[in-house]
Amino acid sequence: MGSHRRDFSIRFDTQHGSSHAGVLRTRQKSKLASRPSHGTPMKDPLPLKWVKYLLLAQHDLTTMDRLEKEVRRFGWENREDMIAYLTSRFKDAQSQRESLLIVVKFVAPNAVGALPNFRISDATALPLLKELVDHPQKRYTEVWCCETRVEPNRMSVAGRILFQDAQPEVAQHVEQVWRVSPRMIEELAFGERDRPLPFPYIRAQRPSWSWQFRIARLYRPNECQSSSQDIEREFHLTMALMERQKRRVEQFLGILHEAGASAITLEYKADGDEFWFIDWDTAIDQQILSRVYHE
């Protein structure tokens, strides 16, 4: 094995006899696991947020190829490379008439929840971002660029679904937005927006798998090119894509339940007919990760 490669595994230790014991133990290439996509190798341990993403890949809720493509990791000391990458990416997007949303995330090693971020949709905001990352700091070890295509005629959606067994009548509660970051849902939840939404939004719920979702709220901005019927149709199409992953989702939820989680949120994206999960959250992420991650 070369000097820049090593094996790693993520394992979940359950009680003996558990139906979910023996979870996949996967060995990945070091460039995805032990160091950022660009720059020099990072010192261990891995950022806990990255470990969360790796668990999704282990359970086939996303793929390592998609992670590598969607999350560009840079060591904090290589943030000039990150600025150069963004400059080139937006230049290419302009020449190809693509519309992009790139969320730049600042990564602390032990952070497990929402990361501080800077959203950018064209190169005009790059000087502000460069000024932001030029300040000395000791908190962050990496900076990530997470990309989403947001052309108006493209079905590009993001959302989060809450699984809560304690309330069986609304055991699955979903919120979905169009052509923006799923972080926008958090701004809604915490009342951080003081202006009308510039994007469609749906909130819906159902008691279990295979049931039709009941839409509790559908919001369509006046300037939206899609009709309310189109928005509702795309929402149900997205939920049908998720339904195809029921077995894998239930296995993953079972593992988190066994670790003590009661309410579990999965974040997802869909682009056309492709659907994948991008993150997960519980009230005890740190406890779960301390059990699942072993080197």
N, C-alpha and C positions, 0 to 999 in steps of 0.2 A: 504494500500500500504506500502511495506517495506521501511526502512529508506534509502536504496540505490537506490530507483526507483523514477522517476518523469515523468510527462507527458510533452511533448513538441509538438509544432505544427509549421509548416511552411506554411505561407499563402501568396498568391499574391493578392494585392489590385489593381484592375483595375477600370477604370472609369465605372460609372453606365451604364448598357446596353451593355457592351462589350460581344462579343461572347465567350470570354475566361474567363469570370468572374466565380468565384466559383471554383477555382482550388482546387484539393484535399488537405484536411487537414488531415495529418496522425499522429497518435500517435505511437511512437516506444519505444522499451525497452531502458532504460537509458544506458545500457552498450554499446549500439551502438551510442547513441546520445550524452550523457553528459560526458562520460569519455572514455579513451583509452581502447583497448581490454585487456591490461595488466597493472597492477599497480593500484595506488590509484586514486580515482575520481578526475577529473580536475575541476578547478574553471571555471565558465562561464565567458565570452561567449564562445561558440564553435568556433574553428578555422573556418574562413570563407571558406577555401578550403573544409572543411568537409560539410559545409552547401551546397556548390555547388553539392557535390556528393549526398547529401540527396535529392536535388531537382530532380536529375535524377531518383532516386529510386521512388519518389512520382509519377513521370509520366511514370513509367513502362519502362524506358529506361535501367534500371538495376534493381537488387533486393537487399534488405537489406542483405539477406543471402550471396550473392556474394560479397557485400562490406565488410562484416565481414571476409570472407575467403580471399579476395584478398588484403585488406588493413589492416595490423596488426598495430594497434596504440599503442604506448608506450609514457607515460609521459616522459619528458626530464629527470626527476629525476630517472626514471626507465630504463635508457639506458643500464645499465649492464644486465638487463633482456633481452633487445633486442639483445645484443651480444650473450647471452646464447641461445636465440631462434634461431638465425642464425646458430650458431655452431651445434645445434641439427638438424636443417632443412637440412643443407648440408650433415651431416652424414647420415640422412635417405635417402636423394636423391642418395648418392653414393651407398648405399646398395641396393636400388631399381633401379639403373641404369637410373635415371632421370637426365635430363639436365635442370638447372634452371638459370634464370636471375632474380635477386632480386634488385630492385631499392630502396635504402634507402633514404627517403626524410626528410628534415629538415623543420619543420613547425612553422612559425611565426603566431600569432593569426589573423592578418589582411591581410595575403598574399592571393591573389586570382589567380595569374598567375602561371607560372612554378616555382616549388619549387627547391631550391638548392638540389642536390642529389649526391649520391655515388652509382655507379653501381657495382655489385659484382656477379660473376658467380661460384665461388668456395671458399672454406674455406681459401685458401692461402692469400686472401686479408683482412681477418678479423683483423689481428694485425694493419694494416694501418687504418682501420675504427675505431678500438678501440682507437688508438692514436688521431684520429680526434675528436671523441666525448668526450675525456677526458678533453679537454680544457674548462675552465670556460667561460660562455657566458650568456647573458640575453635576447638574441633575440628570441630564439626558446623555445616553450613550449611543443612540442611533436616531436617524430620521428616515421616515418611510414616505414613499409617494404611492398613493393608491388611486388608480385611474378608473373612470367610468365614462362611457360614450353616452352623449345626451342629445343626439340629433332629434329634432321635433317629430320626425316621421318614424322614429325607432321606438319599439317597445322596450324601454329600459326602465326597470322598476327596482325598488329596494324596500325592504320592510323588516318587521320583527314580529314574531309570534310568541306569545306567552302561554306556556303550558302550566296549568294550576289545578292539580287534582282535588284540592280542598273545595273548589267551587264547581261541581260537575255540570251545572247548567250552562256555564260559560268556561268550560275547561280549556278551550283554545280561543285566545283573544289576539287578533292580528291588526296591525296598522301598516299601511303601505303608501309610499310616495312615488312620484314619477319624475325621472330624469334629474334627481338630486341625491345627495348623500343621505343615508339612513339616519345620520346624526341629526338631521332636521326634525325627526320625530321627537327627539329629546328636547329640542327647543320648544316644541309645541307642549310637551308634557310638563315642562317646568316654567311655562309662561314667559319664555325669553324673547318672543317675537312681539313687536309693537306695531307691525304692519300686516296687511292681509297677505295670505299665502300666495306666492307666485307660481305654485305648482299644485297639481291634483293631489288629493289625500282621501284615503278611505280608512274607516275603522269598522271592524266586523267581528263576529264571534259565532261559535258553534259549540255544542256539547261534546263532540268527539269526531274521530275520523269518519269519513264517508258521508257525514251530514253536510247539507248545504250551509254555507256561511250566511248569516243574517247581517245585512249591512246596517250599522247603527248611524253612520254618518258618511256622506259622500260630498266632498267639496270640489268644486270646479271653478278656477279663476276665470274672470270674464275674457281674458285674452287667450285662453287655452284653445288650441285648434281641435282638440278632441271633444266629442259630445259626452254628456253624462252617461249615455248608453255605451259608448266606446270605452269609457273609463271602467264601468262596471263589468263589461265583457272581458277586458284585459285583466281585471282583478280575478275573476273566476278562472280565467285561463292560467294565471299564475298559481292559484291554489290547486288546480288540477295537476300542474307540474310538480308541486310539492307532494301531492297525494301519492305520486309514483315512488316517492322515497320513504314511504311510511315505515317499512321494515327497518331501514337503517336509522331513521329518526328514533323509533321506539327503542332500539337497542342502545343508542347513545343516551337517551333520556333515562333508561333503566340504570345505566352505569352511574349517572349523576345522582339519581335518586338514592342509590345504595351508598353513596358517599355522604348522604344527609341533606341533599337539596330538596326543597319542596316545590318552589316555583322556579321555572327555568325558562329563559328567553333565548330563542335562536334568531339571529339576524340572517337575512338572505338577500340575494340579488337574482334577477332574471333579465335576460337579454334575448329577445326573440323567443325561441323555444328551448333555450338553455336556462337551467335553474341550479343554483348552488348556495350553500350556506357560507357565511363569511365570519361569523363570530357567535359566541354563546356567553351567557351571563347567569350567575346565581348570586345569592346573598353570601355564599361561602366559597368563592373562587379560590382564595388563598389556601384554604383547607384542602380543597379538592386537588389543586396543583401540587401541594406538598406530598400527596399520596401517589399521584400518577406519574410524576417525573423522577426518574432515577437514571443516573449515568453509570 
